[in-house]
Amino acid sequence: MNRCGWVNQDPLYIEYHDHEWGIPVYDDRLLFEYLNLEGAQAGLSWYTILKKRKSYRKAFDNFEAEKIVHYDERKMEELLQNEGIVRNKLKINAVISNAKAFIKVVEEFGLFSAYIWSFVDGKPIQNHFKDLSEVPATTEISERLSKDLKKRGFKFVGPTICYAFMQAVGMVNDHVMTCDCYKKE
């Protein structure tokens, strides 16, 4: 099978590329998970975070924002000792801040999905890149999304993180044209 050049030979990574990356996600909880995992990736590789994803789900109550907003100092200490996640205090605090901001967005828009997908008019952007070198790190849309998320209190949501998030949740399809997962319009 032809795949995008960033995929290694680990079956976990292949499974992620072939069955998750770039496929539109509309589930609020899953969108919240991806946003936080992309933030955890800052300064690291996605592969590192992907290998820790099960531990992240367990550590952060399956990314249920309604539970995370109630985390206290004891829970923070527990998370800082958890070897299954990236033990960075700023990144852990960001998940808690993001949970509070997430709930406010849901209160305003009804669904986090409605808010997020409004940045691409509710449908995926189909890109037509021939080579991995053509894929941008940021776009005008990811910069607008980043700015709006920050304004709403989200952390670890810079334009590059937002673009990686948009790719992961299928807001943009950046499979290169030679990849078997690339779909023509």
N, C-alpha and C positions, 0 to 999 in steps of 0.2 A: 504494500500500500504506500502511496506517496503521501507524505505529511509535510507540514510546515517545518522549516529548518531548526526551530527552537526546541523541538521535541527530542528527548534522549530515548534510550532503549528500555528504560524502566517501565514495566507493564502499568504501574500506577500513572505515570505521566502519559503514556500512550492512551490509556482509558480516558484520562481527563481531556486530552486533545480531541479524541475521536467522538466522545459522547457528552461533553459539557461545554468546552470553550467555544464561544461564539453562538451557542444555541440560546434563543431568547428566554429570559427568566422573568416571570411576572409575580412570583410568590414573594410577599413582603419579607418573611423571615429569611428566606434564602438570599434575597437582595441585601438585607442587612448583614448577613454572614459574609457574603462576598466583599462588601464594602470594607468591613473590618479586617478580613484576611488580606485584602490588597494593601491596607494601611500597615498591617504587620510586616508585610513584605519590604517596606521601605528600607533601602540599604542592603537588602538580602535578595535571594533569588526566589521566584515563585515555587520552584521545585522544593526548596527548603520548607516553605510554608505548606505546600501540598502534602509533604510527608508528615507534617504535624497536625493536619486538619482534624483528624479524629480526636486528638488530644485537645485541640481548641474547642471543638464542639462539647466535649465533656466538661472542660474547665469553665466554659462560659454558658452553661445551661442551654446548650443547643442554639445559642444566639437568640434566646427569647428576651427581647428588650424589656418586657414588663418585669422580668426577674432581675435583670442586670442593673436596672435603675436603683435597686435596693441593696446593692453591694456595699458593705461597710469595710472598716479598716482590717478586720479579721480576714475577710474574704480577699482583700488586696494582698495581705501578707501570704495567704495561701497561694494566690496566683503567682506572686513573686518567687515562691519556692518550687513551683511546678516546672519540672524539667521537660515536660512535653510541649511547652509553648515557648515563645521568645519572651524571656523574662526582662523586659524593658518597661520600667515604671511608666514612662510617658505613653507607650503603646497600650499598656493595660488600662491606664486612666482614660485613654482615648476611647476605648470600647464603652466605658461607663458614660462618658460625655456623649458619645454617639447614640447610646440607647435613649438618653433624655431628649436629644435633638430629634431622633427618629420618631419618638412618640408624639412630639409636637407637630412634626410634618404629617403624621397620620391623622392627627386631630384636625389639621387645616385642610388636607386634601382628600381625606377618606381612606386612601391607600398610599403607601410609600411608592408603590409601583406607578400610580398615576402621576405622582410628582416626578420621579426619575425619568420615566418614558416621555414626559412632555418635552424634554430637551432634544428628542429626535422625532418629534411629532407622532409619537406612538408606534413607530415602525422602525425596524433595523435599517441601518445604512449599509448598503452592499458596496464594499470597496472592490477594486479590481487591480490588486498589486501582483506583479509578476514575480517579484523577488522580495525577500525579507528586508532588504536594505531600503525598500520604498516605504515601509510601514512607519508612520510617524510615532513619536513618543507622546506628543500632545496634539490637540487640535483646538480650533476656536471653540467648539462645543465643550470639550473637556475643561477648557479654561473658564467658560461661563458656569459650568456645573460646579467646578471647584470653588469659584468665588461665591456662588449661592449657598453651597453646603457650609462653607466657613462662616458666612453671614448668619446661618441658622444654628451655629454652635458645634458643627462637626469638626473633628480633628483628624490629622493624617489623611487629608483629602486634597493634596496638591494636584495640579493639572496632569502630571504623569500618572499618579495613582488613579485619578479619575478615568484617564484613557484606558489604563489596564483593566479597570473595573468595567468600563463600557464594552471592551473586547470580551471579557469573561462572561458577561451576562447577555451577550448578543445584541447589544444596542448598536454595535458595529460588527460587521463580519469581515475580519481581517485575515481569514485563511487565504494564503497566496493561491493564485490561479492554478498552479500545478498540484496543489493539495487535493486529495480525493474528497475532503470535507468542504471544499469550495463549491458553492452552489450558484449557478447563474440565475439572474433575475427572471 
